[in-house]
Amino acid sequence: MNNIELIMKVYQCFFDGDLVGWAKFHTDDFELKQPGNFPHSGTFIGPIVAIEESFSKLPLTLSNLAIEPISFFESGNVVFVHALMTAEGLSAETMHMFTVNDGLVSKFQGFDDTAAIAKSVKTR
């Protein structure tokens, strides 16, 4: 499986709610960075910590979250995903950056439109 196929599987597990499967595609020292000042924001180390401390809080900010990848770009061991992010009161483009090492995701950095997210939270 190449890096883009790996990231496609990561997204599929996430949106299927298969977080055990999602975690298996990440290194033990996986680093998740979520921008903004929201309940799910911050830097989290380890896939289980990311699930418990970030993903579990997503519904507090982004009700009915969906991410639709538009395109995938690869540069070395980094995969960039240009996507449409929707949630209750939100429709915004986003960019996600995944670092892959030895067939597993070791780092995720989201580049979300935090102003649009904040506006959607205030309008709910």
C-alpha positions as CSV (number, residue, x, y, z in Angstrom):
1,M,0.0,0.0,0.0
2,N,1.4,3.4,-0.9
3,N,1.2,6.5,1.3
4,I,-1.9,7.9,-0.4
5,E,-3.7,4.6,-0.1
6,L,-2.8,4.5,3.6
7,I,-4.3,8.0,4.2
8,M,-7.4,7.0,2.4
9,K,-7.8,4.0,4.8
10,V,-7.2,6.3,7.7
11,Y,-10.0,8.6,6.6
12,Q,-12.3,5.6,6.0
13,C,-11.7,4.2,9.5
14,F,-12.3,7.6,11.0
15,F,-15.6,8.1,9.3
16,D,-16.7,4.5,9.8
17,G,-16.2,5.1,13.5
18,D,-13.6,2.4,13.6
19,L,-11.2,4.1,15.9
20,V,-9.5,0.8,16.8
21,G,-8.7,0.3,13.1
22,W,-7.7,4.0,12.8
23,A,-5.2,3.6,15.7
24,K,-3.6,0.6,14.0
25,F,-2.4,2.9,11.1
26,H,-0.5,5.1,13.5
27,T,2.8,4.9,15.3
28,D,2.8,4.7,19.1
29,D,4.3,8.2,19.3
30,F,1.9,9.6,16.7
31,E,1.5,13.4,17.1
32,L,-1.8,15.1,16.3
33,K,-1.9,18.9,16.1
34,Q,-5.3,20.5,15.8
35,P,-5.4,24.3,15.4
36,G,-7.6,26.8,17.2
37,N,-8.9,27.3,20.7
38,F,-11.7,24.7,20.7
39,P,-12.3,21.6,23.0
40,H,-10.6,19.4,20.4
41,S,-7.6,21.7,19.7
42,G,-4.1,21.1,20.9
43,T,-1.2,18.8,20.5
44,F,-1.7,15.1,21.4
45,I,0.8,12.3,21.5
46,G,-0.2,8.8,20.8
47,P,-3.3,7.5,18.9
48,I,-5.2,6.6,22.0
49,V,-4.6,10.0,23.5
50,A,-5.7,11.6,20.2
51,I,-8.9,9.7,20.3
52,E,-9.7,10.3,24.0
53,E,-8.6,14.0,24.2
54,S,-9.3,15.3,20.7
55,F,-11.7,13.1,18.7
56,S,-14.1,12.6,21.6
57,K,-14.5,16.4,21.9
58,L,-15.1,17.0,18.2
59,P,-18.9,16.9,18.5
60,L,-18.8,19.8,21.1
61,T,-17.5,22.1,18.3
62,L,-18.3,20.3,15.0
63,S,-21.7,18.6,15.1
64,N,-22.2,16.1,12.2
65,L,-18.6,16.6,11.0
66,A,-17.8,15.3,7.5
67,I,-14.7,15.6,5.5
68,E,-14.7,15.0,1.8
69,P,-11.3,14.8,0.3
70,I,-10.9,16.7,-2.9
71,S,-7.4,15.8,-3.8
72,F,-4.3,14.1,-2.5
73,F,-0.7,15.3,-3.0
74,E,2.5,13.5,-2.0
75,S,5.9,14.9,-1.4
76,G,8.4,12.4,-0.1
77,N,6.9,10.9,3.1
78,V,4.3,13.7,3.5
79,V,0.7,13.5,2.2
80,F,-1.4,16.6,1.9
81,V,-5.1,16.3,1.6
82,H,-7.2,19.2,0.3
83,A,-10.7,18.6,1.5
84,L,-14.1,20.1,2.2
85,M,-15.1,20.1,5.8
86,T,-18.7,20.4,6.7
87,A,-20.6,20.4,10.0
88,E,-23.6,22.0,11.5
89,G,-23.3,25.7,10.3
90,L,-20.0,25.1,8.6
91,S,-18.7,24.6,5.1
92,A,-15.0,25.3,4.6
93,E,-12.0,24.0,2.7
94,T,-9.2,22.6,4.8
95,M,-5.7,21.1,4.3
96,H,-4.5,18.1,6.3
97,M,-0.8,17.1,6.4
98,F,0.2,13.6,7.3
99,T,3.8,12.4,7.8
100,V,4.3,8.7,7.1
101,N,7.2,6.6,8.4
102,D,7.6,2.9,7.8
103,G,4.1,2.5,6.5
104,L,2.4,4.2,9.5
105,V,1.2,7.8,10.2
106,S,3.6,9.4,12.6
107,K,2.2,13.0,12.5
108,F,-1.0,14.9,11.6
109,Q,-1.3,18.6,11.3
110,G,-4.6,20.2,10.4
111,F,-4.8,23.6,8.7
112,D,-8.5,24.3,9.3
113,D,-10.4,27.6,8.8
114,T,-10.6,28.3,12.5
115,A,-12.5,31.6,11.9
116,A,-15.2,29.7,10.0
117,I,-15.3,27.1,12.8
118,A,-15.6,29.8,15.5
119,K,-18.4,31.5,13.5
120,S,-20.3,28.2,13.1
121,V,-20.1,27.6,16.9
122,K,-21.5,31.1,17.6
123,T,-24.4,30.6,15.2
124,R,-25.6,27.4,16.8
